[in-house]
Amino acid sequence: MKNRIQTARPHVNRNEKLIFEHSSPGKCGVDLPPLDVPPVSAAEALGEVYRADIEGFPEVSELEVVRHFTRLSTWNYGVDTGLYPLGSCTMKYNPRINEVVARLEGLATDHPYAPEFLAQGCLEVLHQTARCLAEITGMDAVSLQPAAGAQGELTGILMIRAWLEQQGNPRKYILIPDSAHGTNPASVTISGYQMRPLKSDAKGCIDLGELSQAMSQDVAGLMLTNPNTLGIFERQIAEISELVHSRGGLVYMDGANMNALVGVARPADFGVDVMHLNLHKTFTTPHGGGGPGSGPVAVKKFLEPYLPVPTVEKTPDGTFYLNYDRPKTIGRIRTFYGNFGMAVRALAYILANGPEGLRQTTEDAVLNANYVMARLRDVYDLPYDQPCMHECVLSDKRQAARGVRTGDIAKRLIDYGFHPYTTSFPLIVSGAMMIEPTESASKEELDEFIDALRSIAQEIEEEPSFVLEAPCSTRISRLDEAGAARKPVLTWKP
Ligand SMILES: *Cc1c(COP(=O)(O)O)cnc(C)c1O
């Protein structure tokens, strides 16, 4: 095959040497001025913090140190290097203008304990970000405090609990569809509820009959993701909400997939009572190692009294202040006011786009996912055959017959220069291949990605071993993934 990627590795690749291997005695990476005090040994100078047990530090030149760190930086892959189609994660471009704004002196250097009269600008940023998110979701009030989507879930479920307690009975269970993200059952459990799974119907959506049967007087509410993790919009969401409400429960929406809805549909309009957003997904703040997360929670009016303290409010004369005097609050969820710098970046993104731009973004994200799905469905199995929203879920069903699974295909994608898609999630699809291109991908890049996946499908037909041994272009090939996560080796030992 013409575009087959070369497998042979050179015996020695100088770039794979670690800094320690360049060490030789007497080399030095710093140039200090002559001593003007009597010389002392390191042990004398450092006293009890001196550690005699650390030996064998590399001795290298300044240039070697520079090369070491520069080289390490190229061993990574991120949205700044290429397409990152990791489904359910919304790995989109982080506009540089966000960074410029977040570094403005008044925003970057203000202290969280600064008195309110000196922090009016920062409080206004928080207030305005919350107002924008309220408008986008249609909800009435927003707290920016939670530090991640998962913490937003916890906050939201605790508010549901507090509200139900006030009605006289917190109830026992929360219903969660079987396609849900793993954080959902975890949040429910930490909040003191038990989760009850809801089986999806043949179309991958909530089954109204199942829901009706499960929605007893013991059920506090439903926690759902919309569009769900199959990338499918729950068309019956209005009926679903009505049913839950009619039995005295509340509707929590996991808003991780809001990249499919912003500017087009508002969860408040289809019956959601409380939801979270992921600023590091939908609102272009850095995701993963690039920065702390942010998972604001949005609620309907009746839940507003339960929001974490403090809330950022505005007096009639336009002064902003932190309100701690909220007797029904669930309390504090995190230190201070949330990851402030992320609110700044999200607000920059929202204002730079405006309503039209945000809607366009959503439409492009949905178009891109449908394009990928349409161009791959003849070679990969499509378990739920219908138009998708911002992500599509294929499966390895055809390739599995030849012994190649979704994880192998993902590894092979690395050889083609792409970050893998999400493998094996959602759990209701055996061998899931979940692809979310986001609006950031150009048509050219999408075509290259699609061609790579088509080429891999052909390799599997002709010579599956090629794919089973992938990746062959990386420094190391397959890791013991569970071992790498559970027993990571984080230090170099001489
Ligand atoms: C990412 C995600 C979460 C959790 O968000 P974090 O910010 O990673 O805690 C929850 N649900 C879904 C569907 C997600 O994709």
The ligand as an SDF file (V2000), in Angstrom:
LIG
                    3D

 15 15  0  0  0  0  0  0  0  0999 V2000
  -16.0210   15.7720   30.6050 C   0  0  0  0  0  0  0  0  0  0  0  0
  -17.3150   15.2520   31.0450 C   0  0  0  0  0  0  0  0  0  0  0  0
  -17.6940   15.2900   32.4030 C   0  0  0  0  0  0  0  0  0  0  0  0
  -16.7620   15.6850   33.5290 C   0  0  0  0  0  0  0  0  0  0  0  0
  -16.1880   16.9380   33.3950 O   0  0  0  0  0  0  0  0  0  0  0  0
  -14.7790   17.2650   34.1010 P   0  0  0  0  0  0  0  0  0  0  0  0
  -14.6090   18.7150   33.8700 O   0  0  0  0  0  0  0  0  0  0  0  0
  -13.7650   16.4190   33.3950 O   0  0  0  0  0  0  0  0  0  0  0  0
  -14.8970   16.9050   35.5410 O   0  0  0  0  0  0  0  0  0  0  0  0
  -18.9680   14.8700   32.7190 C   0  0  0  0  0  0  0  0  0  0  0  0
  -19.8080   14.4110   31.7830 N   0  0  0  0  0  0  0  0  0  0  0  0
  -19.4800   14.3540   30.4660 C   0  0  0  0  0  0  0  0  0  0  0  0
  -20.4930   13.8540   29.4800 C   0  0  0  0  0  0  0  0  0  0  0  0
  -18.2100   14.7540   30.0570 C   0  0  0  0  0  0  0  0  0  0  0  0
  -17.8790   14.6650   28.7700 O   0  0  0  0  0  0  0  0  0  0  0  0
  1  2  1  0
  2  3  1  0
  2 14  2  0
  3  4  1  0
  3 10  2  0
  4  5  1  0
  5  6  1  0
  6  7  2  0
  6  8  1  0
  6  9  1  0
 10 11  1  0
 11 12  2  0
 12 13  1  0
 12 14  1  0
 14 15  1  0
M  END
$$$$
